[in-house]
Amino acid sequence: MNTAHCGECEWTATADASCQDINQAMIDHYVETGHSPIVRESVLREVLASADEPAPRTDQ
């Protein structure tokens, strides 16, 4: 599930299906309010999960 939050107001959106749905919601929010600091939680979870993985070896 994708979730987006606006850092300037209480706006939140979620979408189960495609990233396109949440992207459109974020675009619509920006157009309506001018607020741009929006965070997608699904992306943050992916980044944090990959940070726990060991870095690939380059000396092989």
Secondary structure, DSSP 8 states (H G I E B T S, - for coil): -EEEEESSSS-EEEESS-HHHHHHHHHHHHHHH----EEEHHHHHHHHHHHTS-------
